[in-house]
Amino acid sequence: MTGPLHRPYPPDLYRGTTGEVSGWIRPTDTEAEIRYRSGGTCEYLATGDRTGGTFGLYRWTFGPDESGPEPHFHRAITESFYVLTGEVQLYDGTGWTTARPGDFFHVPYGGLHGFRGGDRASMLLMFSPGAPREDYFETLAGLADHPMTEEERVEFMLRHDTYWT
């Protein structure tokens, strides 16, 4: 037997005694929920609605040309990145770093971050807790057809916990 844990497990949320059938699978051949004009895609692997608000997980694939948000931060959510394919530029508050497959980047609440990629690079994005990021992604995809006024943009970013530096 080993010594005490360096931090305890969280309180029990499931109170049953036998377990339950409640897991679900999203097959790899499921169509991407969003296809951007840039050629990129966003796949909703596990939304906050599906995970009871604990996290949201998305597969982000860039188009052929470089794109991605400038440095910003979130007050209510953390964000994590795991590069699957290609190279992704990640901003950690001090500068840009080239991340490659297998590289992981975690951003706590308030942490400055940004990302850029192209050449069909892909990564996993995880938000915790599971905020409704789907509206954010879908609205951004529709901006070419429905541009926002500056006032609408400010309200949209505040509603989606995104603060630009």
Biotite code that builds the C-alpha atoms (Angstrom):
import biotite.structure as struc

atoms = struc.array([
    struc.Atom([0.000, 0.000, 0.000], chain_id="A", res_id=1, res_name="MET", atom_name="CA", element="C"),
    struc.Atom([1.265, 3.481, -0.831], chain_id="A", res_id=2, res_name="THR", atom_name="CA", element="C"),
    struc.Atom([0.985, 6.737, 1.113], chain_id="A", res_id=3, res_name="GLY", atom_name="CA", element="C"),
    struc.Atom([-1.822, 9.286, 0.978], chain_id="A", res_id=4, res_name="PRO", atom_name="CA", element="C"),
    struc.Atom([-2.814, 10.905, -2.296], chain_id="A", res_id=5, res_name="LEU", atom_name="CA", element="C"),
    struc.Atom([-1.404, 14.356, -2.934], chain_id="A", res_id=6, res_name="HIS", atom_name="CA", element="C"),
    struc.Atom([-4.979, 15.569, -3.502], chain_id="A", res_id=7, res_name="ARG", atom_name="CA", element="C"),
    struc.Atom([-8.289, 13.813, -2.898], chain_id="A", res_id=8, res_name="PRO", atom_name="CA", element="C"),
    struc.Atom([-10.721, 12.548, -5.479], chain_id="A", res_id=9, res_name="TYR", atom_name="CA", element="C"),
    struc.Atom([-13.716, 14.838, -6.014], chain_id="A", res_id=10, res_name="PRO", atom_name="CA", element="C"),
    struc.Atom([-16.982, 13.977, -4.237], chain_id="A", res_id=11, res_name="PRO", atom_name="CA", element="C"),
    struc.Atom([-19.055, 11.120, -5.652], chain_id="A", res_id=12, res_name="ASP", atom_name="CA", element="C"),
    struc.Atom([-21.561, 12.209, -8.287], chain_id="A", res_id=13, res_name="LEU", atom_name="CA", element="C"),
    struc.Atom([-22.916, 8.744, -9.042], chain_id="A", res_id=14, res_name="TYR", atom_name="CA", element="C"),
    struc.Atom([-24.574, 7.221, -5.998], chain_id="A", res_id=15, res_name="ARG", atom_name="CA", element="C"),
    struc.Atom([-25.714, 3.889, -7.460], chain_id="A", res_id=16, res_name="GLY", atom_name="CA", element="C"),
    struc.Atom([-24.180, 0.558, -6.518], chain_id="A", res_id=17, res_name="THR", atom_name="CA", element="C"),
    struc.Atom([-24.177, -1.406, -9.785], chain_id="A", res_id=18, res_name="THR", atom_name="CA", element="C"),
    struc.Atom([-23.107, 1.052, -12.476], chain_id="A", res_id=19, res_name="GLY", atom_name="CA", element="C"),
    struc.Atom([-25.225, 1.935, -15.490], chain_id="A", res_id=20, res_name="GLU", atom_name="CA", element="C"),
    struc.Atom([-25.225, 1.817, -19.264], chain_id="A", res_id=21, res_name="VAL", atom_name="CA", element="C"),
    struc.Atom([-24.630, 5.477, -20.103], chain_id="A", res_id=22, res_name="SER", atom_name="CA", element="C"),
    struc.Atom([-21.497, 5.742, -22.269], chain_id="A", res_id=23, res_name="GLY", atom_name="CA", element="C"),
    struc.Atom([-21.645, 6.684, -25.943], chain_id="A", res_id=24, res_name="TRP", atom_name="CA", element="C"),
    struc.Atom([-19.384, 6.413, -28.962], chain_id="A", res_id=25, res_name="ILE", atom_name="CA", element="C"),
    struc.Atom([-18.882, 8.952, -31.753], chain_id="A", res_id=26, res_name="ARG", atom_name="CA", element="C"),
    struc.Atom([-17.612, 6.959, -34.754], chain_id="A", res_id=27, res_name="PRO", atom_name="CA", element="C"),
    struc.Atom([-14.578, 8.364, -36.570], chain_id="A", res_id=28, res_name="THR", atom_name="CA", element="C"),
    struc.Atom([-16.502, 8.546, -39.870], chain_id="A", res_id=29, res_name="ASP", atom_name="CA", element="C"),
    struc.Atom([-19.106, 10.953, -38.429], chain_id="A", res_id=30, res_name="THR", atom_name="CA", element="C"),
    struc.Atom([-19.419, 14.018, -40.668], chain_id="A", res_id=31, res_name="GLU", atom_name="CA", element="C"),
    struc.Atom([-17.852, 17.233, -39.332], chain_id="A", res_id=32, res_name="ALA", atom_name="CA", element="C"),
    struc.Atom([-20.452, 19.581, -37.839], chain_id="A", res_id=33, res_name="GLU", atom_name="CA", element="C"),
    struc.Atom([-18.835, 22.686, -39.378], chain_id="A", res_id=34, res_name="ILE", atom_name="CA", element="C"),
    struc.Atom([-17.032, 23.200, -42.673], chain_id="A", res_id=35, res_name="ARG", atom_name="CA", element="C"),
    struc.Atom([-15.448, 26.627, -42.935], chain_id="A", res_id=36, res_name="TYR", atom_name="CA", element="C"),
    struc.Atom([-15.010, 28.478, -46.229], chain_id="A", res_id=37, res_name="ARG", atom_name="CA", element="C"),
    struc.Atom([-11.266, 28.344, -45.535], chain_id="A", res_id=38, res_name="SER", atom_name="CA", element="C"),
    struc.Atom([-11.421, 24.550, -45.957], chain_id="A", res_id=39, res_name="GLY", atom_name="CA", element="C"),
    struc.Atom([-11.101, 23.855, -42.244], chain_id="A", res_id=40, res_name="GLY", atom_name="CA", element="C"),
    struc.Atom([-13.513, 21.807, -40.137], chain_id="A", res_id=41, res_name="THR", atom_name="CA", element="C"),
    struc.Atom([-14.703, 21.525, -36.553], chain_id="A", res_id=42, res_name="CYS", atom_name="CA", element="C"),
    struc.Atom([-15.995, 18.223, -35.200], chain_id="A", res_id=43, res_name="GLU", atom_name="CA", element="C"),
    struc.Atom([-17.999, 18.100, -31.982], chain_id="A", res_id=44, res_name="TYR", atom_name="CA", element="C"),
    struc.Atom([-16.507, 15.061, -30.266], chain_id="A", res_id=45, res_name="LEU", atom_name="CA", element="C"),
    struc.Atom([-18.077, 15.754, -26.860], chain_id="A", res_id=46, res_name="ALA", atom_name="CA", element="C"),
    struc.Atom([-20.076, 18.918, -26.222], chain_id="A", res_id=47, res_name="THR", atom_name="CA", element="C"),
    struc.Atom([-20.775, 20.323, -22.778], chain_id="A", res_id=48, res_name="GLY", atom_name="CA", element="C"),
    struc.Atom([-24.383, 19.208, -23.265], chain_id="A", res_id=49, res_name="ASP", atom_name="CA", element="C"),
    struc.Atom([-23.229, 15.595, -23.782], chain_id="A", res_id=50, res_name="ARG", atom_name="CA", element="C"),
    struc.Atom([-20.810, 15.635, -20.809], chain_id="A", res_id=51, res_name="THR", atom_name="CA", element="C"),
    struc.Atom([-23.122, 17.229, -18.276], chain_id="A", res_id=52, res_name="GLY", atom_name="CA", element="C"),
    struc.Atom([-21.121, 20.447, -18.485], chain_id="A", res_id=53, res_name="GLY", atom_name="CA", element="C"),
    struc.Atom([-17.852, 18.889, -17.331], chain_id="A", res_id=54, res_name="THR", atom_name="CA", element="C"),
    struc.Atom([-15.913, 19.551, -20.569], chain_id="A", res_id=55, res_name="PHE", atom_name="CA", element="C"),
    struc.Atom([-16.212, 20.088, -24.309], chain_id="A", res_id=56, res_name="GLY", atom_name="CA", element="C"),
    struc.Atom([-13.899, 18.323, -26.773], chain_id="A", res_id=57, res_name="LEU", atom_name="CA", element="C"),
    struc.Atom([-13.544, 19.258, -30.458], chain_id="A", res_id=58, res_name="TYR", atom_name="CA", element="C"),
    struc.Atom([-11.337, 18.142, -33.350], chain_id="A", res_id=59, res_name="ARG", atom_name="CA", element="C"),
    struc.Atom([-10.140, 21.229, -35.225], chain_id="A", res_id=60, res_name="TRP", atom_name="CA", element="C"),
    struc.Atom([-8.671, 20.813, -38.700], chain_id="A", res_id=61, res_name="THR", atom_name="CA", element="C"),
    struc.Atom([-7.193, 23.863, -40.399], chain_id="A", res_id=62, res_name="PHE", atom_name="CA", element="C"),
    struc.Atom([-7.658, 24.604, -44.082], chain_id="A", res_id=63, res_name="GLY", atom_name="CA", element="C"),
    struc.Atom([-4.718, 24.932, -46.478], chain_id="A", res_id=64, res_name="PRO", atom_name="CA", element="C"),
    struc.Atom([-3.982, 28.562, -45.548], chain_id="A", res_id=65, res_name="ASP", atom_name="CA", element="C"),
    struc.Atom([-2.871, 29.768, -42.138], chain_id="A", res_id=66, res_name="GLU", atom_name="CA", element="C"),
    struc.Atom([-5.654, 30.929, -39.821], chain_id="A", res_id=67, res_name="SER", atom_name="CA", element="C"),
    struc.Atom([-6.415, 31.177, -36.125], chain_id="A", res_id=68, res_name="GLY", atom_name="CA", element="C"),
    struc.Atom([-7.199, 33.676, -33.388], chain_id="A", res_id=69, res_name="PRO", atom_name="CA", element="C"),
    struc.Atom([-4.853, 36.332, -32.072], chain_id="A", res_id=70, res_name="GLU", atom_name="CA", element="C"),
    struc.Atom([-3.934, 36.346, -28.364], chain_id="A", res_id=71, res_name="PRO", atom_name="CA", element="C"),
    struc.Atom([-6.896, 36.393, -25.994], chain_id="A", res_id=72, res_name="HIS", atom_name="CA", element="C"),
    struc.Atom([-8.026, 34.956, -22.665], chain_id="A", res_id=73, res_name="PHE", atom_name="CA", element="C"),
    struc.Atom([-11.089, 33.442, -20.987], chain_id="A", res_id=74, res_name="HIS", atom_name="CA", element="C"),
    struc.Atom([-12.340, 34.174, -17.474], chain_id="A", res_id=75, res_name="ARG", atom_name="CA", element="C"),
    struc.Atom([-14.734, 31.219, -17.033], chain_id="A", res_id=76, res_name="ALA", atom_name="CA", element="C"),
    struc.Atom([-13.150, 28.342, -18.989], chain_id="A", res_id=77, res_name="ILE", atom_name="CA", element="C"),
    struc.Atom([-9.788, 26.666, -19.357], chain_id="A", res_id=78, res_name="THR", atom_name="CA", element="C"),
    struc.Atom([-8.603, 25.586, -22.796], chain_id="A", res_id=79, res_name="GLU", atom_name="CA", element="C"),
    struc.Atom([-6.261, 22.762, -23.757], chain_id="A", res_id=80, res_name="SER", atom_name="CA", element="C"),
    struc.Atom([-4.695, 21.865, -27.107], chain_id="A", res_id=81, res_name="PHE", atom_name="CA", element="C"),
    struc.Atom([-3.300, 18.538, -28.294], chain_id="A", res_id=82, res_name="TYR", atom_name="CA", element="C"),
    struc.Atom([-1.727, 18.507, -31.757], chain_id="A", res_id=83, res_name="VAL", atom_name="CA", element="C"),
    struc.Atom([-2.723, 15.488, -33.853], chain_id="A", res_id=84, res_name="LEU", atom_name="CA", element="C"),
    struc.Atom([-1.160, 16.199, -37.261], chain_id="A", res_id=85, res_name="THR", atom_name="CA", element="C"),
    struc.Atom([1.036, 18.856, -38.862], chain_id="A", res_id=86, res_name="GLY", atom_name="CA", element="C"),
    struc.Atom([2.363, 21.921, -37.098], chain_id="A", res_id=87, res_name="GLU", atom_name="CA", element="C"),
    struc.Atom([0.372, 24.451, -35.067], chain_id="A", res_id=88, res_name="VAL", atom_name="CA", element="C"),
    struc.Atom([1.698, 27.757, -33.762], chain_id="A", res_id=89, res_name="GLN", atom_name="CA", element="C"),
    struc.Atom([0.703, 28.221, -30.105], chain_id="A", res_id=90, res_name="LEU", atom_name="CA", element="C"),
    struc.Atom([0.963, 31.475, -28.171], chain_id="A", res_id=91, res_name="TYR", atom_name="CA", element="C"),
    struc.Atom([1.616, 31.095, -24.427], chain_id="A", res_id=92, res_name="ASP", atom_name="CA", element="C"),
    struc.Atom([1.589, 34.745, -23.367], chain_id="A", res_id=93, res_name="GLY", atom_name="CA", element="C"),
    struc.Atom([5.313, 35.216, -23.954], chain_id="A", res_id=94, res_name="THR", atom_name="CA", element="C"),
    struc.Atom([5.679, 34.188, -27.598], chain_id="A", res_id=95, res_name="GLY", atom_name="CA", element="C"),
    struc.Atom([4.740, 31.763, -30.356], chain_id="A", res_id=96, res_name="TRP", atom_name="CA", element="C"),
    struc.Atom([5.969, 28.142, -30.305], chain_id="A", res_id=97, res_name="THR", atom_name="CA", element="C"),
    struc.Atom([5.727, 25.543, -33.051], chain_id="A", res_id=98, res_name="THR", atom_name="CA", element="C"),
    struc.Atom([3.841, 22.535, -31.723], chain_id="A", res_id=99, res_name="ALA", atom_name="CA", element="C"),
    struc.Atom([3.965, 19.150, -33.445], chain_id="A", res_id=100, res_name="ARG", atom_name="CA", element="C"),
    struc.Atom([1.976, 15.903, -33.141], chain_id="A", res_id=101, res_name="PRO", atom_name="CA", element="C"),
    struc.Atom([1.852, 14.807, -29.512], chain_id="A", res_id=102, res_name="GLY", atom_name="CA", element="C"),
    struc.Atom([2.509, 18.287, -28.083], chain_id="A", res_id=103, res_name="ASP", atom_name="CA", element="C"),
    struc.Atom([0.038, 19.433, -25.416], chain_id="A", res_id=104, res_name="PHE", atom_name="CA", element="C"),
    struc.Atom([-0.706, 22.973, -24.196], chain_id="A", res_id=105, res_name="PHE", atom_name="CA", element="C"),
    struc.Atom([-2.979, 23.800, -21.236], chain_id="A", res_id=106, res_name="HIS", atom_name="CA", element="C"),
    struc.Atom([-4.258, 27.321, -20.557], chain_id="A", res_id=107, res_name="VAL", atom_name="CA", element="C"),
    struc.Atom([-5.758, 28.029, -17.098], chain_id="A", res_id=108, res_name="PRO", atom_name="CA", element="C"),
    struc.Atom([-8.453, 30.622, -16.463], chain_id="A", res_id=109, res_name="TYR", atom_name="CA", element="C"),
    struc.Atom([-7.146, 34.051, -17.523], chain_id="A", res_id=110, res_name="GLY", atom_name="CA", element="C"),
    struc.Atom([-4.164, 32.614, -19.412], chain_id="A", res_id=111, res_name="GLY", atom_name="CA", element="C"),
    struc.Atom([-3.163, 34.463, -22.560], chain_id="A", res_id=112, res_name="LEU", atom_name="CA", element="C"),
    struc.Atom([-3.159, 32.214, -25.602], chain_id="A", res_id=113, res_name="HIS", atom_name="CA", element="C"),
    struc.Atom([-3.675, 32.045, -29.353], chain_id="A", res_id=114, res_name="GLY", atom_name="CA", element="C"),
    struc.Atom([-3.146, 29.543, -32.135], chain_id="A", res_id=115, res_name="PHE", atom_name="CA", element="C"),
    struc.Atom([-2.475, 29.438, -35.852], chain_id="A", res_id=116, res_name="ARG", atom_name="CA", element="C"),
    struc.Atom([-2.259, 26.619, -38.314], chain_id="A", res_id=117, res_name="GLY", atom_name="CA", element="C"),
    struc.Atom([-2.602, 25.677, -41.951], chain_id="A", res_id=118, res_name="GLY", atom_name="CA", element="C"),
    struc.Atom([-1.711, 22.850, -44.343], chain_id="A", res_id=119, res_name="ASP", atom_name="CA", element="C"),
    struc.Atom([-4.638, 20.828, -42.913], chain_id="A", res_id=120, res_name="ARG", atom_name="CA", element="C"),
    struc.Atom([-2.949, 20.442, -39.497], chain_id="A", res_id=121, res_name="ALA", atom_name="CA", element="C"),
    struc.Atom([-5.326, 19.109, -36.836], chain_id="A", res_id=122, res_name="SER", atom_name="CA", element="C"),
    struc.Atom([-5.631, 19.282, -33.078], chain_id="A", res_id=123, res_name="MET", atom_name="CA", element="C"),
    struc.Atom([-7.971, 18.550, -30.227], chain_id="A", res_id=124, res_name="LEU", atom_name="CA", element="C"),
    struc.Atom([-9.435, 21.519, -28.332], chain_id="A", res_id=125, res_name="LEU", atom_name="CA", element="C"),
    struc.Atom([-10.816, 20.899, -24.862], chain_id="A", res_id=126, res_name="MET", atom_name="CA", element="C"),
    struc.Atom([-12.716, 23.444, -22.795], chain_id="A", res_id=127, res_name="PHE", atom_name="CA", element="C"),
    struc.Atom([-13.467, 22.943, -19.127], chain_id="A", res_id=128, res_name="SER", atom_name="CA", element="C"),
    struc.Atom([-16.084, 23.312, -17.898], chain_id="A", res_id=129, res_name="PRO", atom_name="CA", element="C"),
    struc.Atom([-18.099, 22.474, -21.007], chain_id="A", res_id=130, res_name="GLY", atom_name="CA", element="C"),
    struc.Atom([-19.216, 25.919, -22.171], chain_id="A", res_id=131, res_name="ALA", atom_name="CA", element="C"),
    struc.Atom([-21.510, 26.226, -25.231], chain_id="A", res_id=132, res_name="PRO", atom_name="CA", element="C"),
    struc.Atom([-18.651, 26.797, -27.697], chain_id="A", res_id=133, res_name="ARG", atom_name="CA", element="C"),
    struc.Atom([-20.726, 25.387, -30.565], chain_id="A", res_id=134, res_name="GLU", atom_name="CA", element="C"),
    struc.Atom([-22.534, 28.732, -30.974], chain_id="A", res_id=135, res_name="ASP", atom_name="CA", element="C"),
    struc.Atom([-19.163, 30.485, -31.076], chain_id="A", res_id=136, res_name="TYR", atom_name="CA", element="C"),
    struc.Atom([-17.804, 28.173, -33.804], chain_id="A", res_id=137, res_name="PHE", atom_name="CA", element="C"),
    struc.Atom([-21.029, 28.233, -35.837], chain_id="A", res_id=138, res_name="GLU", atom_name="CA", element="C"),
    struc.Atom([-21.367, 32.011, -35.707], chain_id="A", res_id=139, res_name="THR", atom_name="CA", element="C"),
    struc.Atom([-17.761, 32.482, -36.817], chain_id="A", res_id=140, res_name="LEU", atom_name="CA", element="C"),
    struc.Atom([-18.398, 30.111, -39.733], chain_id="A", res_id=141, res_name="ALA", atom_name="CA", element="C"),
    struc.Atom([-21.338, 32.282, -40.844], chain_id="A", res_id=142, res_name="GLY", atom_name="CA", element="C"),
    struc.Atom([-19.556, 35.641, -40.685], chain_id="A", res_id=143, res_name="LEU", atom_name="CA", element="C"),
    struc.Atom([-18.849, 35.706, -44.427], chain_id="A", res_id=144, res_name="ALA", atom_name="CA", element="C"),
    struc.Atom([-22.611, 35.670, -45.093], chain_id="A", res_id=145, res_name="ASP", atom_name="CA", element="C"),
    struc.Atom([-23.679, 37.690, -42.034], chain_id="A", res_id=146, res_name="HIS", atom_name="CA", element="C"),
    struc.Atom([-20.954, 40.140, -40.918], chain_id="A", res_id=147, res_name="PRO", atom_name="CA", element="C"),
    struc.Atom([-21.273, 41.708, -37.461], chain_id="A", res_id=148, res_name="MET", atom_name="CA", element="C"),
    struc.Atom([-21.213, 45.364, -36.565], chain_id="A", res_id=149, res_name="THR", atom_name="CA", element="C"),
    struc.Atom([-18.510, 46.346, -34.070], chain_id="A", res_id=150, res_name="GLU", atom_name="CA", element="C"),
    struc.Atom([-21.184, 46.568, -31.358], chain_id="A", res_id=151, res_name="GLU", atom_name="CA", element="C"),
    struc.Atom([-22.463, 43.060, -32.204], chain_id="A", res_id=152, res_name="GLU", atom_name="CA", element="C"),
    struc.Atom([-18.892, 41.711, -32.217], chain_id="A", res_id=153, res_name="ARG", atom_name="CA", element="C"),
    struc.Atom([-18.176, 43.129, -28.743], chain_id="A", res_id=154, res_name="VAL", atom_name="CA", element="C"),
    struc.Atom([-21.406, 41.636, -27.341], chain_id="A", res_id=155, res_name="GLU", atom_name="CA", element="C"),
    struc.Atom([-20.730, 38.284, -29.063], chain_id="A", res_id=156, res_name="PHE", atom_name="CA", element="C"),
    struc.Atom([-17.196, 38.013, -27.641], chain_id="A", res_id=157, res_name="MET", atom_name="CA", element="C"),
    struc.Atom([-18.349, 38.939, -24.122], chain_id="A", res_id=158, res_name="LEU", atom_name="CA", element="C"),
    struc.Atom([-21.171, 36.375, -24.329], chain_id="A", res_id=159, res_name="ARG", atom_name="CA", element="C"),
    struc.Atom([-18.576, 33.769, -25.302], chain_id="A", res_id=160, res_name="HIS", atom_name="CA", element="C"),
    struc.Atom([-16.019, 34.630, -22.589], chain_id="A", res_id=161, res_name="ASP", atom_name="CA", element="C"),
    struc.Atom([-13.420, 35.865, -25.105], chain_id="A", res_id=162, res_name="THR", atom_name="CA", element="C"),
    struc.Atom([-11.303, 38.883, -24.193], chain_id="A", res_id=163, res_name="TYR", atom_name="CA", element="C"),
    struc.Atom([-8.783, 40.192, -26.737], chain_id="A", res_id=164, res_name="TRP", atom_name="CA", element="C"),
    struc.Atom([-5.473, 41.747, -25.695], chain_id="A", res_id=165, res_name="THR", atom_name="CA", element="C"),
])
